[in-house]
Amino acid sequence: MTLETKKSVFVALGKFLKQFSESNTIKNSNVLNNDLFFDDCIKLIHLSQSHNGWYTPEQVYFSLQSWAEALTEENLNEWISSYDFNTVTPKNIALILAGNIPLVGFHDFLSVLISGHSVLVKTSSNDQHLLPFLAKYIIAIEPEFANKIAFLEGKLENFDAVIATGSNNTARYFEYYFKDKPSIIRKSRNSVAILNGEETKEQLIALGEDIFRYFGLGCRNVSKLFVPKGYSFDTFFEAIFEYQDVIHYEKYANNYDYNKAVFLMSNFKLLDNGFLTIKEDSSYASPISSVFYEFYENLADLEKRLESENEQIQCIVSNNHIKNSIPFGTTQSPKLWDYADNLDTISFLLTIK
Protein backbone atom coordinates (compact mmCIF):
# COMPACT_ATOMS: atom_id res chain seq x y z
CA MET A 1 0.00 0.00 0.00
CA THR A 2 1.52 3.30 -1.06
CA LEU A 3 1.74 6.39 1.12
CA GLU A 4 -0.60 8.17 -1.27
CA THR A 5 -3.19 5.42 -0.86
CA LYS A 6 -2.99 5.56 2.93
CA LYS A 7 -3.25 9.32 2.86
CA SER A 8 -6.32 9.19 0.60
CA VAL A 9 -8.04 6.80 3.00
CA PHE A 10 -7.64 9.18 5.94
CA VAL A 11 -8.77 12.11 3.82
CA ALA A 12 -11.91 10.08 3.04
CA LEU A 13 -12.34 9.44 6.76
CA GLY A 14 -12.08 13.17 7.41
CA LYS A 15 -14.82 13.85 4.88
CA PHE A 16 -16.99 11.21 6.51
CA LEU A 17 -16.53 12.71 9.98
CA LYS A 18 -17.18 16.23 8.72
CA GLN A 19 -20.85 15.33 8.26
CA PHE A 20 -21.47 14.94 11.99
CA SER A 21 -22.11 18.12 13.91
CA GLU A 22 -24.17 18.72 17.02
CA SER A 23 -25.90 21.65 15.38
CA ASN A 24 -26.14 20.49 11.77
CA THR A 25 -25.60 16.85 10.80
CA ILE A 26 -26.14 16.54 7.05
CA LYS A 27 -25.63 13.43 4.94
CA ASN A 28 -23.39 14.13 1.95
CA SER A 29 -24.12 11.89 -1.01
CA ASN A 30 -20.52 12.25 -2.23
CA VAL A 31 -19.02 10.65 0.88
CA LEU A 32 -17.81 7.09 0.43
CA ASN A 33 -19.71 4.25 2.13
CA ASN A 34 -22.33 6.48 3.71
CA ASP A 35 -24.96 3.84 3.03
CA LEU A 36 -23.08 1.47 5.35
CA PHE A 37 -21.84 3.79 8.09
CA PHE A 38 -23.75 7.09 8.33
CA ASP A 39 -26.75 5.92 10.36
CA ASP A 40 -24.61 3.67 12.55
CA CYS A 41 -22.32 6.57 13.36
CA ILE A 42 -25.24 8.68 14.58
CA LYS A 43 -26.42 5.77 16.74
CA LEU A 44 -22.92 5.33 18.19
CA ILE A 45 -22.63 9.03 19.03
CA HIS A 46 -25.82 8.86 21.06
CA LEU A 47 -24.97 5.50 22.62
CA SER A 48 -21.50 6.62 23.71
CA GLN A 49 -22.77 8.12 26.94
CA SER A 50 -24.15 4.72 27.95
CA HIS A 51 -20.67 3.28 27.43
CA ASN A 52 -18.94 6.11 29.28
CA GLY A 53 -20.94 8.66 31.23
CA TRP A 54 -18.55 11.48 30.32
CA TYR A 55 -18.96 10.89 26.58
CA THR A 56 -21.98 13.08 26.05
CA PRO A 57 -23.13 13.62 22.45
CA GLU A 58 -21.78 17.19 22.63
CA GLN A 59 -18.28 15.97 23.52
CA VAL A 60 -18.28 13.17 20.94
CA TYR A 61 -19.47 15.52 18.20
CA PHE A 62 -16.67 17.91 19.13
CA SER A 63 -14.06 15.15 18.91
CA LEU A 64 -15.32 13.98 15.52
CA GLN A 65 -15.32 17.53 14.17
CA SER A 66 -11.79 18.10 15.48
CA TRP A 67 -10.57 15.09 13.55
CA ALA A 68 -12.55 16.10 10.48
CA GLU A 69 -10.70 19.43 10.50
CA ALA A 70 -7.34 17.69 10.96
CA LEU A 71 -7.75 14.99 8.31
CA THR A 72 -7.54 17.11 5.18
CA GLU A 73 -5.16 16.52 2.31
CA GLU A 74 -3.44 19.82 3.07
CA ASN A 75 -2.86 18.99 6.72
CA LEU A 76 -1.71 15.44 6.02
CA ASN A 77 0.74 16.68 3.39
CA GLU A 78 2.15 19.31 5.73
CA TRP A 79 2.49 16.77 8.51
CA ILE A 80 4.26 13.97 6.64
CA SER A 81 6.29 16.02 4.16
CA SER A 82 9.38 16.18 6.39
CA TYR A 83 9.66 12.41 6.91
CA ASP A 84 11.23 9.68 4.78
CA PHE A 85 8.99 6.62 4.94
CA ASN A 86 11.04 4.65 2.40
CA THR A 87 13.28 3.26 5.14
CA VAL A 88 10.44 1.71 7.15
CA THR A 89 10.56 -2.00 7.87
CA PRO A 90 6.95 -2.89 8.73
CA LYS A 91 6.58 -4.00 12.35
CA ASN A 92 3.78 -4.71 14.80
CA ILE A 93 3.23 -1.73 17.06
CA ALA A 94 1.16 -2.20 20.22
CA LEU A 95 -0.97 0.67 21.45
CA ILE A 96 -2.27 0.79 25.01
CA LEU A 97 -4.80 3.59 24.97
CA ALA A 98 -6.30 5.86 27.58
CA GLY A 99 -10.03 6.55 27.67
CA ASN A 100 -10.34 9.90 29.40
CA ILE A 101 -11.68 11.74 26.33
CA PRO A 102 -13.25 10.45 23.08
CA LEU A 103 -10.73 9.07 20.56
CA VAL A 104 -7.77 10.17 22.69
CA GLY A 105 -5.61 7.48 21.07
CA PHE A 106 -6.50 8.18 17.45
CA HIS A 107 -3.33 10.16 16.72
CA ASP A 108 -1.15 7.18 17.70
CA PHE A 109 -3.37 4.88 15.63
CA LEU A 110 -3.04 7.19 12.63
CA SER A 111 0.72 7.60 13.09
CA VAL A 112 1.37 3.86 13.12
CA LEU A 113 -0.67 3.20 10.00
CA ILE A 114 0.54 6.19 7.98
CA SER A 115 4.14 5.18 8.70
CA GLY A 116 3.59 1.71 7.25
CA HIS A 117 3.43 -0.45 10.37
CA SER A 118 0.67 -2.69 11.66
CA VAL A 119 -1.21 -1.76 14.81
CA LEU A 120 -2.28 -3.94 17.74
CA VAL A 121 -4.72 -1.92 19.83
CA LYS A 122 -5.65 -2.46 23.44
CA THR A 123 -8.45 0.01 24.07
CA SER A 124 -9.37 1.45 27.43
CA SER A 125 -12.46 -0.02 29.06
CA ASN A 126 -13.77 3.57 28.96
CA ASP A 127 -13.51 3.90 25.18
CA GLN A 128 -14.08 0.58 23.45
CA HIS A 129 -16.37 1.54 20.59
CA LEU A 130 -15.40 4.74 18.75
CA LEU A 131 -11.98 3.72 17.41
CA PRO A 132 -13.07 0.21 16.30
CA PHE A 133 -15.94 1.86 14.40
CA LEU A 134 -13.56 4.21 12.58
CA ALA A 135 -11.27 1.27 11.87
CA LYS A 136 -14.16 -0.55 10.18
CA TYR A 137 -14.76 2.50 8.01
CA ILE A 138 -11.08 2.64 7.04
CA ILE A 139 -11.08 -1.04 6.12
CA ALA A 140 -14.22 -0.59 4.04
CA ILE A 141 -12.39 2.13 2.06
CA GLU A 142 -9.17 0.13 1.72
CA PRO A 143 -9.48 -3.62 2.52
CA GLU A 144 -5.68 -3.99 2.74
CA PHE A 145 -5.90 -2.31 6.13
CA ALA A 146 -7.69 -5.40 7.46
CA ASN A 147 -4.31 -7.11 7.73
CA LYS A 148 -2.77 -4.14 9.52
CA ILE A 149 -5.33 -3.43 12.26
CA ALA A 150 -6.15 -5.69 15.21
CA PHE A 151 -7.98 -4.98 18.45
CA LEU A 152 -6.92 -7.16 21.37
CA GLU A 153 -8.72 -8.13 24.54
CA GLY A 154 -6.21 -10.48 26.12
CA LYS A 155 -2.47 -10.40 26.63
CA LEU A 156 -0.31 -8.41 24.23
CA GLU A 157 1.82 -10.74 22.15
CA ASN A 158 3.93 -10.66 18.99
CA PHE A 159 4.69 -6.95 18.99
CA ASP A 160 7.92 -5.13 18.22
CA ALA A 161 7.34 -1.78 19.95
CA VAL A 162 4.75 -0.16 22.15
CA ILE A 163 3.14 3.22 22.76
CA ALA A 164 1.35 3.23 26.11
CA THR A 165 -0.59 6.01 27.82
CA GLY A 166 -1.66 6.01 31.44
CA SER A 167 -1.22 7.51 34.86
CA ASN A 168 2.09 7.99 36.64
CA ASN A 169 1.41 4.75 38.51
CA THR A 170 0.63 2.67 35.43
CA ALA A 171 3.63 4.21 33.67
CA ARG A 172 5.94 2.54 36.20
CA TYR A 173 4.38 -0.78 35.36
CA PHE A 174 4.64 -0.11 31.63
CA GLU A 175 8.31 0.90 31.93
CA TYR A 176 9.11 -2.36 33.70
CA TYR A 177 6.95 -4.62 31.57
CA PHE A 178 8.15 -3.17 28.26
CA LYS A 179 11.77 -2.54 29.26
CA ASP A 180 13.05 -4.78 26.45
CA LYS A 181 10.99 -3.15 23.70
CA PRO A 182 11.28 0.24 21.98
CA SER A 183 8.60 2.32 23.62
CA ILE A 184 6.92 5.62 24.26
CA ILE A 185 5.43 5.66 27.75
CA ARG A 186 3.20 8.63 28.46
CA LYS A 187 2.46 9.72 32.01
CA SER A 188 0.01 12.18 33.54
CA ARG A 189 0.34 15.78 32.40
CA ASN A 190 -1.67 18.95 32.81
CA SER A 191 -1.98 22.26 31.01
CA VAL A 192 -1.61 25.75 32.42
CA ALA A 193 -2.61 29.29 31.52
CA ILE A 194 -0.64 32.44 32.25
CA LEU A 195 -2.65 35.61 32.78
CA ASN A 196 -1.43 39.17 33.31
CA GLY A 197 -4.74 40.94 33.95
CA GLU A 198 -4.90 42.56 30.51
CA GLU A 199 -6.82 39.76 28.79
CA THR A 200 -10.01 40.69 26.98
CA LYS A 201 -13.33 39.16 27.90
CA GLU A 202 -13.24 37.25 24.61
CA GLN A 203 -9.86 35.73 25.49
CA LEU A 204 -11.11 34.65 28.90
CA ILE A 205 -14.23 33.12 27.35
CA ALA A 206 -11.89 31.17 25.06
CA LEU A 207 -9.91 30.11 28.14
CA GLY A 208 -13.16 28.66 29.45
CA GLU A 209 -13.15 26.31 26.46
CA ASP A 210 -9.68 25.15 27.49
CA ILE A 211 -10.96 24.51 31.01
CA PHE A 212 -14.39 22.96 30.46
CA ARG A 213 -14.14 21.04 27.16
CA TYR A 214 -14.42 17.29 27.93
CA PHE A 215 -15.31 18.37 31.49
CA GLY A 216 -11.63 19.03 32.16
CA LEU A 217 -10.64 15.37 31.84
CA GLY A 218 -7.92 15.75 29.19
CA CYS A 219 -4.23 16.43 29.61
CA ARG A 220 -4.70 19.43 27.31
CA ASN A 221 -7.31 20.93 29.61
CA VAL A 222 -6.13 23.92 31.63
CA SER A 223 -6.10 22.91 35.30
CA LYS A 224 -3.79 25.61 36.66
CA LEU A 225 -3.67 29.40 36.33
CA PHE A 226 -0.64 31.58 36.96
CA VAL A 227 -1.70 35.13 37.79
CA PRO A 228 0.19 38.26 38.92
CA LYS A 229 0.09 39.27 42.56
CA GLY A 230 -3.02 41.30 43.31
CA TYR A 231 -4.93 39.74 40.41
CA SER A 232 -8.72 40.02 40.66
CA PHE A 233 -10.69 37.05 39.41
CA ASP A 234 -13.86 39.10 38.86
CA THR A 235 -13.38 39.47 35.10
CA PHE A 236 -12.40 35.81 34.80
CA PHE A 237 -15.55 34.66 36.58
CA GLU A 238 -17.68 37.02 34.52
CA ALA A 239 -16.28 35.61 31.29
CA ILE A 240 -16.59 31.92 32.14
CA PHE A 241 -20.18 32.34 33.29
CA GLU A 242 -21.00 31.33 29.71
CA TYR A 243 -20.14 27.76 30.73
CA GLN A 244 -22.58 27.64 33.66
CA ASP A 245 -24.67 24.90 32.05
CA VAL A 246 -21.92 22.40 32.84
CA ILE A 247 -23.33 22.13 36.35
CA HIS A 248 -26.54 20.64 34.95
CA TYR A 249 -24.63 17.52 33.97
CA GLU A 250 -25.01 15.09 36.88
CA LYS A 251 -21.54 13.56 36.88
CA TYR A 252 -19.90 16.98 36.81
CA ALA A 253 -22.25 18.31 39.50
CA ASN A 254 -21.48 15.35 41.75
CA ASN A 255 -17.76 16.04 41.41
CA TYR A 256 -18.32 19.74 42.08
CA ASP A 257 -20.27 19.04 45.26
CA TYR A 258 -17.82 16.41 46.49
CA ASN A 259 -14.60 18.31 45.78
CA LYS A 260 -15.99 21.55 47.17
CA ALA A 261 -17.01 19.75 50.37
CA VAL A 262 -13.54 18.20 50.72
CA PHE A 263 -11.89 21.59 50.28
CA LEU A 264 -14.19 23.27 52.78
CA MET A 265 -13.79 20.54 55.38
CA SER A 266 -10.04 20.98 55.04
CA ASN A 267 -10.49 24.71 55.69
CA PHE A 268 -9.03 25.69 52.33
CA LYS A 269 -9.78 29.17 51.11
CA LEU A 270 -11.85 28.98 47.93
CA LEU A 271 -13.27 31.23 45.25
CA ASP A 272 -16.51 29.77 43.93
CA ASN A 273 -19.06 30.77 41.29
CA GLY A 274 -21.53 27.93 41.66
CA PHE A 275 -19.99 25.58 39.09
CA LEU A 276 -16.22 26.02 39.45
CA THR A 277 -13.98 26.40 42.47
CA ILE A 278 -10.68 28.24 42.35
CA LYS A 279 -8.05 27.28 44.92
CA GLU A 280 -4.52 28.55 45.50
CA ASP A 281 -2.29 25.50 45.20
CA SER A 282 1.20 24.70 43.93
CA SER A 283 0.07 21.47 42.22
CA TYR A 284 -0.69 21.23 38.51
CA ALA A 285 -3.39 18.56 38.70
CA SER A 286 -6.66 19.92 40.01
CA PRO A 287 -9.76 17.74 40.48
CA ILE A 288 -12.78 17.93 38.18
CA SER A 289 -14.76 21.17 38.66
CA SER A 290 -11.78 22.96 40.19
CA VAL A 291 -8.86 24.99 38.89
CA PHE A 292 -5.76 25.74 40.93
CA TYR A 293 -3.97 29.06 40.78
CA GLU A 294 -0.65 30.47 41.86
CA PHE A 295 0.72 33.99 41.95
CA TYR A 296 3.89 34.98 40.13
CA GLU A 297 6.07 38.06 40.42
CA ASN A 298 8.26 37.81 37.34
CA LEU A 299 7.44 36.24 33.96
CA ALA A 300 11.07 35.36 33.27
CA ASP A 301 11.28 33.43 36.53
CA LEU A 302 7.98 31.72 35.80
CA GLU A 303 9.19 30.71 32.36
CA LYS A 304 12.32 29.13 33.87
CA ARG A 305 10.20 27.23 36.36
CA LEU A 306 7.87 25.89 33.67
CA GLU A 307 10.86 24.81 31.61
CA SER A 308 12.32 22.94 34.58
CA GLU A 309 8.97 21.23 35.23
CA ASN A 310 8.09 20.60 31.59
CA GLU A 311 7.57 16.86 32.13
CA GLN A 312 4.43 17.71 34.10
CA ILE A 313 3.03 20.10 31.49
CA GLN A 314 1.24 19.40 28.21
CA CYS A 315 0.25 22.89 27.01
CA ILE A 316 0.90 26.46 28.09
CA VAL A 317 -1.80 28.97 27.18
CA SER A 318 -1.13 32.71 27.22
CA ASN A 319 -1.42 35.91 25.24
CA ASN A 320 2.06 35.24 23.87
CA HIS A 321 3.63 35.98 27.26
CA ILE A 322 6.26 33.26 26.99
CA LYS A 323 7.74 31.20 24.16
CA ASN A 324 5.97 28.06 22.97
CA SER A 325 2.65 29.13 24.47
CA ILE A 326 -0.53 28.80 22.42
CA PRO A 327 -3.56 31.12 22.16
CA PHE A 328 -6.55 30.88 24.46
CA GLY A 329 -9.21 28.44 23.29
CA THR A 330 -6.91 26.22 21.20
CA THR A 331 -5.78 23.46 23.56
CA GLN A 332 -8.35 20.94 22.34
CA SER A 333 -7.71 21.55 18.65
CA PRO A 334 -4.12 20.36 18.14
CA LYS A 335 -2.57 20.07 14.70
CA LEU A 336 -1.33 16.71 13.44
CA TRP A 337 2.22 17.84 14.18
CA ASP A 338 1.41 18.83 17.78
CA TYR A 339 2.70 15.69 19.46
CA ALA A 340 1.66 14.63 22.94
CA ASP A 341 4.45 15.24 25.47
CA ASN A 342 6.43 16.89 22.62
CA LEU A 343 7.62 13.43 21.56
CA ASP A 344 7.68 13.01 17.78
CA THR A 345 5.73 9.79 17.32
CA ILE A 346 6.54 9.45 13.62
CA SER A 347 10.28 9.84 14.21
CA PHE A 348 10.06 7.13 16.86
CA LEU A 349 8.20 4.81 14.49
CA LEU A 350 10.76 5.38 11.72
CA THR A 351 13.60 4.18 13.97
CA ILE A 352 12.12 0.74 14.66
CA LYS A 353 14.03 -1.91 12.73
N, C-alpha and C positions, 0 to 999 in steps of 0.2 A: 504494500500500500504506500503510495507516494505521499510526501508531505502536503502537496496540493490537494490530494484527495481527502486527507485527514482534516485539513483546514476547511475545505468545502462542507464537510459533515458538520463541523461545529458552527459554521456560519448558518447552515440550515437549522440547526438547533436554536440558535439565537433568534432567527425569524419565527420559529415556532413559539418560543417563549414570549416574544414581543406581543403576541395576541392577548395575553392574559394580564388584565389590569383590574384593580379593585373598582375603579370608576367606569371603565369602558372596555369590557372584553368583547372583541369582535372577531369572528371567524373569517380568516383570509383564505379565499379559494386557491390562491397561488402557493400556499404553504404545503410542503410535502407531507404526505401521510396524515393529514388532518382527519380523514375519515376513520382512521384507526385510533388516534390518540387525543383529539381535541376534547371530546366529551369526558373521557376518562381523566384527563388532566384537571378539568373543572371539579369533578367528583373528588379527586385526590386533594385538591386545595382545601375543599370544605370538610374533608375527613381528617385532615392533618391534625386538627386540634384534638380529635379523639385519640390520636396516637401519642401526642405530646401536647399537654395543656397550654404550653407557651406558644405553640405554632398556630396562632390565630390566622384566619384568612388574610387579614391585613398584612401580617408579617410575611406570610408565604408569598403573597402577591408582590410585595416589595422585593423579596429575594429573587423571584423569577424575573422581574423587570430589571433588576441590577445586572443579572447575567445576560439578559437580552441586549442591554446597552453595551456590555463588554464584548460579546461574541459577534462582532462585525468583522468584515474582511479587513477593513482599515486597521482596527485594533490588533487583530491577530497578526497581520503583516508587521506592524510596528513592534510587537512583542517578540516575534521569533526571528526578525531580520538579523539580529546580531549574533545568532548562534549557528554553529556548523553541525548539522544533524547527520552528516555523512559518515561520521566516525562511530556512530552508535552501534553497539552490539546488543541486540534485543535481549532483555532479561525480564525476570518476573519481579515486580516491585510490589511489596505488601504495603497497604495503607490501613492504619488503625485510626479511625476517624472520631472526632468529637461530635456531640449532638446538641450543643448549647443554642445554636441558631440554625435556621433552615439552610441546608446545602453548604454547611461550613467547610466541608471537605472537597467541594467540587473543583477548586483550583488545583489541588494535588492530583485529583483524578484526571483533569484535563492535561496537566503538565506531563504526567506519565505517558498518556496515549499520544500526545502530539510529538513527544520525543522519540517514539517508536518502540517503547517497551510494552509489556503486558502488565495488567493491574490485577492484584488480588485484594479485594476490599473487605475489610471487617468493619461494618457500620456500627455506630453507637446504637444502643437499645432505644435511645431517644429520637433517632432519625433513621428509620429502617425502610422508608418507602419512597422518598423523593428521588434520591440518587438512582436506585434501581429502575424507577420509572423512566428517568432521562436516559439511562443506559439502554433500555429497550428501544427508545426512540432512535438513538444513535445506531443501534444494530439494524433497525428497520431501514435506515438510510443507507448504511454500508454493512452488509452481512459479514464482511471480513473481520469486523470488530468482535463478532461473537467468540472468536478464538483468542481474543486479547483482554476480555473482561470477565472476571469471576467474582461472585460475592460468596463469602465464606461464613459459616456459622460456627464451625468447630475450631480446632487447633490450626494455627498457621503453619504450613509446610511448603517445601519446594519453592522458596523465594530467595532472591539474591541480594535484596536491599529492602530497607523499610523506612517509611515516613510515618511517625506516630505522634499523635497530639493528645495531650491530657493535662492533668493537674501536676503540680510539683511533686506530689507523692507518687502518682503513677509514672512520672518521668524517671524516677529512680529505679523502678521496676523495669521499665523499658530499657534503660541504659545497661542494666545488668543482663537482661534476657537477650538483648540484641548486640551484646558487646563484640561479637565476632562477625557482624554484618555491617556493611556501609549503612549509615542511618542519618536521618534528621529526626531529632527528638524535641518536640515543642512543649514548653512548660507554660504555666500560667503567666499571662501578661495583662496589663491594664493600660488605658490611655488617659492622657491628662490634657487640660486646657490651661493656658496662661492668659490671664486678663490683666489689663492695666487701668481699667476704669474709664477708658475712652471708647469702648465698643458701642456701636449703634444698637438700637433695639433690634434691628433686623439681624445683626450678627449674633446677638444673644438668643434670638428665636432659633436661628440655625444651630447654635450650640445645643439647644434643647433636643434637636434631632439626634445629635451625637450622644446625648445622655439617654434618651428614652426609646430610641429605635431598638427593637427586639427586647424591650423591657430592661435594657441595660445588661443583658446576659453575655454579650460578645466581648472579646478582648479589644476590639476597636471602639467600644463604648467608652465615653469619658466618665471616669469614676473619681477623678481628683481634680480640683481647681487650685491653681496657684494665683494668689491675688496680692496686690500691694498692701502694706500696712495702712490701716484706716479705711480699707475698702468697704463700701456700703453695698449690701446685697439687694437693696430695694429694686434697682433697675433690672437686675438679673431675675428676681422673682416675678416682676411685672411681665417680663418678656416670656418666661417659660409657662406662664399661666395658660398659654395656648394649648398646653399638653395636659390640662387638668382631667380630661376624660380617661386618662390611664387608670385613675383610681376606681373607675367603674368595672375594671376587669378583676374578677374575684381573686385570682392567684396573686396578682400584684398587690391588691388591697390587703390580703392576708399578710404578705411580707412587710408591707408598710406598717400595719398595726403591730406585728410582732417585733420588728426591728426598732421601731420607735419606743415600744414598751421596754425593751432590753436597754436601750440607751438611757431612758429616763430612770429606770431602776438603778442604773449604775451612776446616776447623778451627773451624767454628761450634759454639758451645755449644748443646746440644739437651736437651730433656726428651722422653722417648719411652716410650710404653706398649705398643708392639708393633703398633699400627695407626694411630697418630697421633703426629706430631712437633710439639713446641711450640718456637718459636724467637723470641727477642727481636729485633724488627725494627721499624723506623719505617714500613715500607711497609704499605699496606692489602691488596694483592693477594698472597695466599700461594698456593703451588702445591697441587695436589690432595694430600690426605693430610697436610697441614700447616696449622697455624694460627699466625699471628704474635701476639706480645703486646708490650705496652709498659706501663711503669709510669707512674702519674700521682701527683701530690702533692695537687692541689686540683681538686675537681669543677667549680668555676666556671671555672677556667682551661681545663680539658679541654673544657667545653661551648663556650667561645669558639673554641677551636681547631677543633672539629668543625663549627661554624658557618662558619668561614672556609674550610674544606676540604670544604664540602657537595657540591661537584660530583663528588667522588670517592666519595661515600657514598650507598647506596641505603636501608638501614635501620639504625636504632640500637636495640639490644635492651638493656633494663636493668630493674631492679626499681623503675621510676619515679624513677631518679636524676636525669634531666634531662628537659626538655620535649621533646615529640614522640618520645619513645622508646616502644617497644612491648614487650609482655610476652615473656618467654622462651617459645620453642616456637611462635611465631606468624608467623615471617617468610615461610613458604611457604604461608600461607593468607590472602592479601590479600583485602580487600573490593573490590567493583567500583569504588568511589570512591578506592581507594588507587592512585594513578597512578604509573607508573614515572618516576623522576627528578623526581617532584613536578610534572610538567607535565600540566595538565588536557587530555587528548586531545579530549574532547568540545568544550570551549571552542574549541580550535584548529579543529576540524572545522566549527564553526558560523560561523567567520569567513571561510571560503573562499567567494568570490563568483565 
